[in-house]
Amino acid sequence: MSHPVERQKRPRKYPFANLHIGDHTVLDTIEGRHICGDCNRSRKFFCYSCYKPVGDLGEVLPKVELPLKIDIIKHKKEIDGKSTAVHAAVLAPEHVTIHTYPNIPDYRGEPGVVLIFPSSKSLTVPQLFERNVQLKIDDNYGLPKGHHMGTMLRRRMDEVEVTSEMEELSIKSHYTFGNLPIQRAVFIDSTWNQSRSIYLDERVRQLKTVVLQNRLSQFWRHQKGSPRWYLATIEAIHQFLLEVHVNAWGLNAAYRGLDNLEITEGFHQLAKPLTIATATEENAVKRESPYNGQYDNLLFFFANMYDLIHKYYDHNDLISYRRPI
C-alpha cells in the first residue's frame, strides 16, 4: 500500500509499508458523524461503546478471522474514544471481547488461557510451542534489587534459541485453528500503573503469563514513563498473533510486511528456520498457510490515524517517538 506522506524533510521508514492492510483511505472520504443503531450516540467511524461500525462503513470494512479468542480487560479510567482496543473488537467481532474492570470473567480453571503480561515467570510464544527458547534475565532486566519485573519492566527483552547441532526445527503441521496450545489470550488495556492492580486480581493472577518480542511502538500518544517498545493494545494483539501464527504455520518467504516494523532481531532469528517458500500464490493467504499478512488488517484504523497525525505533525517532533529505546 502507498503512503500519502512519504516525502518529508527528514526521511524515515513508513512502518506499514508492505503490510497487507486494506485501502483505509476510504475513511478519509467520510464526512460528518452517524448515529449508532444500538445506543443512539453520535460517532464518526464506529461506536466505541458498542464496538460496531456506524453508517455504511460496515459494508466496506475488512473482517479479520483470528485463530483464537482475544479478551481485553479495560481499566474503567481508560478513555473509550482513545483506546485502540476497540479497533480489534470492530474488525474481528467474532473473536474479540472487551470487559471493563472489575466486571471480568473468572479465568481460573479454564484451559488454554494466557495473559499477555511480563512477570518473573513469563514464557515466550515459542516456548508455548515447545521450542527450546530461553529468556535472558541474568541481570533482572536492569532493575534494582527488590523490584519485580512484572510491575516495573524497563529494559527490552531479548531471547535466544538453544538447539543442539543435530536438532532440526520444522513446522508441526498438525496445528489447526482448533488445537493450538493457546485458546484464549487476555490483554490488559490500561496505563502501565493501572495494569498492576488488574494483574493482582485473583481471577487473572494465576494465569500463565506470556511476553512478546520487542517491537517499537508507532503510537502517537505519549505515556509518561513508558519506553518506546511499550505497544498500544492493537499493536500488541497484532504482534502476539503474528508470533503465534509463525510458530504454528511458519512465515511466507515472500512476505515483506515485517521489513519496517522494527521488531527485535531475536524475532527474525527465531522465524528464520520457520520461513517457507510458498509454491503458489493461491495458497499464500489461507488461514493455516505460512504468515502472509493474515492479521494485518487489525491495523486498519491504526494506520489511518497514524497517517492523519503525520499530515499535521512532524514525526521527529512528537514526544511519543522520542521516548527511550
C-alpha positions as CSV (number, residue, x, y, z in Angstrom):
1,M,0.0,0.0,0.0
2,S,1.2,3.5,-0.6
3,H,1.8,6.1,2.0
4,P,0.3,9.6,1.5
5,V,3.2,11.5,3.2
6,E,6.2,9.5,2.1
7,R,8.3,12.5,1.3
8,Q,9.2,14.6,4.3
9,K,12.1,16.8,5.2
10,R,13.6,14.2,7.4
11,P,13.3,10.8,5.7
12,R,12.0,7.9,7.7
13,K,10.7,4.4,7.0
14,Y,7.0,4.1,6.8
15,P,6.2,1.4,9.3
16,F,3.2,-0.1,7.5
17,A,4.8,-0.4,4.1
18,N,4.2,-3.9,2.6
19,L,1.7,-4.9,5.3
20,H,-1.4,-6.4,3.8
21,I,-3.8,-3.7,5.0
22,G,-6.9,-2.8,3.0
23,D,-7.3,0.7,1.5
24,H,-8.1,2.7,4.5
25,T,-8.3,6.0,2.6
26,V,-12.0,5.2,2.4
27,L,-12.1,6.6,5.9
28,D,-10.9,10.0,4.7
29,T,-13.9,10.3,2.4
30,I,-16.4,10.0,5.3
31,E,-18.0,13.3,6.3
32,G,-19.8,14.1,9.4
33,R,-21.0,11.7,12.1
34,H,-23.6,9.0,12.3
35,I,-25.9,7.7,14.9
36,C,-25.1,4.3,16.4
37,G,-28.1,2.0,15.9
38,D,-27.6,0.4,19.3
39,C,-27.1,3.3,21.7
40,N,-28.2,6.3,19.6
41,R,-24.9,8.1,20.2
42,S,-23.2,10.2,17.6
43,R,-20.0,8.6,16.3
44,K,-17.5,9.0,13.4
45,F,-16.4,5.6,12.2
46,F,-17.5,3.2,14.9
47,C,-19.2,3.2,18.2
48,Y,-16.6,2.8,20.9
49,S,-19.3,1.9,23.4
50,C,-21.0,-0.8,21.3
51,Y,-17.9,-1.8,19.2
52,K,-19.8,-1.6,15.9
53,P,-19.2,0.4,12.8
54,V,-21.7,3.2,12.1
55,G,-23.3,4.4,8.8
56,D,-22.4,2.3,5.8
57,L,-18.9,1.7,6.9
58,G,-19.6,-1.9,7.9
59,E,-20.1,-2.8,4.3
60,V,-16.5,-1.9,3.3
61,L,-14.6,-2.7,6.5
62,P,-12.3,-5.7,6.4
63,K,-13.2,-8.6,8.6
64,V,-10.3,-10.4,10.3
65,E,-10.5,-14.1,11.2
66,L,-8.4,-15.0,14.2
67,P,-7.0,-18.4,15.3
68,L,-8.1,-17.9,18.9
69,K,-10.2,-15.8,21.2
70,I,-9.0,-12.4,22.4
71,D,-10.3,-10.9,25.7
72,I,-9.4,-7.4,26.5
73,I,-9.7,-6.1,30.1
74,K,-10.1,-2.4,30.0
75,H,-9.5,-0.3,33.1
76,K,-12.5,1.8,33.9
77,K,-10.5,5.0,33.8
78,E,-9.2,4.3,30.2
79,I,-11.0,6.7,27.9
80,D,-13.0,4.7,25.4
81,G,-12.5,7.1,22.5
82,K,-8.8,7.0,22.8
83,S,-8.3,3.3,23.2
84,T,-7.0,1.2,20.3
85,A,-8.5,-1.9,21.8
86,V,-11.8,-1.0,20.2
87,H,-10.2,-1.5,16.8
88,A,-9.8,-5.2,17.4
89,A,-13.5,-5.6,18.5
90,V,-14.8,-3.8,15.5
91,L,-12.6,-5.6,12.9
92,A,-12.7,-9.1,14.5
93,P,-16.1,-9.1,16.3
94,E,-16.5,-12.9,16.3
95,H,-13.2,-13.3,18.2
96,V,-12.7,-10.3,20.4
97,T,-14.5,-9.4,23.6
98,I,-13.9,-6.3,25.7
99,H,-14.6,-6.3,29.5
100,T,-14.4,-3.3,31.8
101,Y,-12.7,-4.0,35.1
102,P,-13.8,-5.1,37.6
103,N,-16.6,-6.8,35.6
104,I,-14.4,-9.6,34.1
105,P,-14.7,-13.4,33.8
106,D,-13.1,-15.7,36.2
107,Y,-10.5,-17.5,34.1
108,R,-9.4,-19.9,36.9
109,G,-9.8,-23.4,35.7
110,E,-10.3,-22.6,32.0
111,P,-7.7,-24.4,29.9
112,G,-5.6,-22.8,27.3
113,V,-5.8,-19.2,28.6
114,V,-2.8,-17.0,28.8
115,L,-2.3,-13.4,30.0
116,I,-0.1,-11.2,27.9
117,F,1.9,-9.6,30.7
118,P,5.5,-9.6,31.7
119,S,6.2,-11.3,35.0
120,S,9.2,-13.1,36.5
121,K,7.7,-16.4,35.3
122,S,6.6,-15.3,31.8
123,L,7.0,-17.6,28.9
124,T,7.6,-16.6,25.3
125,V,5.3,-17.6,22.4
126,P,7.9,-20.0,21.0
127,Q,8.0,-21.7,24.4
128,L,4.3,-22.3,24.3
129,F,5.0,-24.2,21.1
130,E,7.7,-26.2,22.9
131,R,10.6,-24.6,21.1
132,N,13.9,-24.5,23.0
133,V,14.0,-20.8,23.9
134,Q,15.4,-19.1,26.9
135,L,14.9,-15.5,28.1
136,K,18.0,-13.5,29.0
137,I,17.3,-12.4,32.6
138,D,20.7,-12.6,34.1
139,D,20.6,-9.1,35.5
140,N,16.8,-8.9,36.3
141,Y,16.3,-6.7,33.3
142,G,18.4,-4.0,34.8
143,L,16.1,-3.4,37.8
144,P,17.3,-2.5,41.2
145,K,17.3,-5.3,43.7
146,G,13.8,-6.0,45.1
147,H,11.9,-4.7,42.1
148,H,9.6,-7.1,40.3
149,M,9.8,-7.1,36.6
150,G,6.0,-7.8,36.3
151,T,5.2,-4.3,37.6
152,M,8.3,-2.3,36.6
153,L,9.7,-3.6,33.3
154,R,12.2,-1.0,32.0
155,R,14.5,-2.9,29.7
156,R,13.9,-4.5,26.3
157,M,13.5,-8.3,26.3
158,D,15.7,-10.5,24.2
159,E,15.5,-14.2,23.8
160,V,17.9,-16.7,22.4
161,E,17.1,-20.1,21.0
162,V,19.1,-23.0,22.2
163,T,19.3,-26.1,19.9
164,S,21.7,-28.9,19.5
165,E,23.6,-29.3,16.3
166,M,21.6,-32.4,15.4
167,E,18.2,-30.7,16.1
168,E,16.1,-29.6,13.1
169,L,13.3,-27.1,13.5
170,S,10.2,-27.7,11.5
171,I,6.6,-26.8,11.4
172,K,4.3,-29.1,13.3
173,S,1.7,-29.5,10.6
174,H,-0.9,-30.9,13.0
175,Y,-1.8,-27.4,14.3
176,T,-5.2,-26.1,13.3
177,F,-7.3,-23.2,14.5
178,G,-8.9,-25.6,16.9
179,N,-6.0,-27.2,18.6
180,L,-3.4,-24.5,19.2
181,P,-1.7,-24.6,22.7
182,I,-3.5,-21.3,23.3
183,Q,-7.2,-21.0,23.0
184,R,-7.7,-17.6,24.6
185,A,-5.3,-14.6,25.2
186,V,-6.1,-11.9,27.7
187,F,-4.8,-8.4,27.2
188,I,-4.9,-5.5,29.7
189,D,-5.9,-2.2,28.2
190,S,-4.7,0.5,30.6
191,T,-1.7,2.6,31.6
192,W,1.2,0.7,32.9
193,N,0.5,1.7,36.5
194,Q,-3.2,0.8,36.2
195,S,-2.3,-2.6,34.8
196,R,-0.6,-3.6,38.1
197,S,-3.9,-3.6,40.1
198,I,-5.6,-5.7,37.4
199,Y,-2.8,-8.2,37.4
200,L,-3.1,-8.7,41.1
201,D,-6.8,-9.7,40.8
202,E,-7.0,-13.4,41.7
203,R,-9.2,-14.1,38.7
204,V,-6.2,-13.4,36.4
205,R,-3.3,-13.7,38.8
206,Q,-3.0,-17.5,38.3
207,L,-2.9,-17.4,34.5
208,K,0.2,-18.4,32.6
209,T,1.8,-15.1,31.5
210,V,3.4,-14.5,28.1
211,V,5.8,-11.8,26.9
212,L,6.2,-10.6,23.3
213,Q,9.2,-10.0,21.2
214,N,10.2,-6.3,21.4
215,R,8.8,-4.0,18.7
216,L,8.9,-0.3,18.5
217,S,5.5,1.3,19.0
218,Q,4.1,3.6,16.3
219,F,1.5,5.0,18.7
220,W,1.4,8.8,18.6
221,R,0.1,9.3,22.2
222,H,2.8,9.8,24.8
223,Q,2.5,7.8,28.0
224,K,4.8,9.3,30.7
225,G,7.5,6.9,31.9
226,S,6.9,4.2,29.2
227,P,9.7,3.2,26.8
228,R,9.3,3.2,23.0
229,W,8.6,-0.5,22.9
230,Y,5.5,-0.3,25.1
231,L,2.9,-1.1,22.5
232,A,-0.6,0.2,22.0
233,T,-3.1,-2.6,22.6
234,I,-3.9,-3.1,19.0
235,E,-0.1,-3.3,18.2
236,A,0.3,-5.9,21.0
237,I,-2.5,-8.0,19.7
238,H,-1.1,-7.9,16.1
239,Q,2.4,-8.8,17.4
240,F,1.1,-11.7,19.5
241,L,-1.0,-13.2,16.7
242,L,2.0,-12.8,14.3
243,E,4.2,-14.8,16.7
244,V,1.5,-17.5,17.2
245,H,1.0,-17.9,13.5
246,V,4.7,-18.1,12.6
247,N,5.3,-20.7,15.3
248,A,2.3,-22.8,14.3
249,W,2.4,-22.5,10.5
250,G,5.6,-20.6,9.5
251,L,6.4,-17.4,7.7
252,N,5.9,-16.9,4.0
253,A,9.4,-16.1,2.5
254,A,7.8,-13.6,0.1
255,Y,6.1,-11.6,2.8
256,R,7.8,-8.2,3.2
257,G,5.4,-6.7,5.8
258,L,8.0,-7.1,8.6
259,D,10.7,-5.1,7.0
260,N,9.8,-1.7,8.6
261,L,8.0,-2.8,11.8
262,E,11.3,-2.6,13.8
263,I,10.9,-5.9,15.6
264,T,13.9,-7.0,17.6
265,E,16.4,-9.1,15.8
266,G,15.6,-12.0,18.1
267,F,12.2,-12.4,16.4
268,H,13.8,-12.7,12.9
269,Q,16.3,-15.2,14.2
270,L,13.6,-17.4,15.6
271,A,11.4,-17.0,12.5
272,K,14.3,-17.9,10.1
273,P,14.1,-21.7,10.4
274,L,10.3,-21.4,10.1
275,T,10.3,-19.4,6.9
276,I,8.8,-21.3,4.0
277,A,8.7,-20.6,0.2
278,T,5.1,-20.9,-0.8
279,A,4.6,-22.7,-4.1
280,T,1.5,-21.0,-5.4
281,E,0.0,-17.5,-4.8
282,E,-3.4,-19.1,-4.5
283,N,-2.5,-20.7,-1.2
284,A,-0.5,-17.8,0.2
285,V,-3.2,-16.3,2.4
286,K,-5.2,-19.3,3.6
287,R,-5.7,-19.1,7.3
288,E,-3.3,-22.0,8.1
289,S,-0.7,-21.2,5.5
290,P,2.6,-19.5,6.4
291,Y,2.1,-16.0,7.6
292,N,1.4,-13.6,4.7
293,G,-0.4,-10.8,6.4
294,Q,-3.5,-12.7,7.6
295,Y,-3.9,-10.3,10.6
296,D,-2.5,-7.1,9.2
297,N,-6.0,-5.6,8.8
298,L,-6.2,-5.3,12.5
299,L,-4.1,-2.2,12.0
300,F,-6.7,-0.7,9.5
301,F,-7.8,2.1,11.8
302,F,-4.4,2.5,13.5
303,A,-2.6,3.0,10.2
304,N,-5.2,5.5,9.0
305,M,-4.9,7.6,12.2
306,Y,-1.1,7.4,12.0
307,D,-1.2,8.8,8.5
308,L,-3.6,11.6,9.6
309,I,-1.4,12.6,12.6
310,H,1.7,12.7,10.3
311,K,-0.1,15.0,7.9
312,Y,-0.2,17.7,10.6
313,Y,2.8,16.9,12.8
314,D,6.4,16.1,12.0
315,H,7.3,12.6,13.2
316,N,10.5,13.7,14.9
317,D,8.7,16.5,16.9
318,L,6.2,14.1,18.6
319,I,7.3,13.2,22.1
320,S,6.0,9.7,21.8
321,Y,8.6,8.9,19.1
322,R,11.4,10.4,21.2
323,R,11.0,8.0,24.1
324,P,14.0,6.0,25.2
325,I,14.5,2.6,23.5
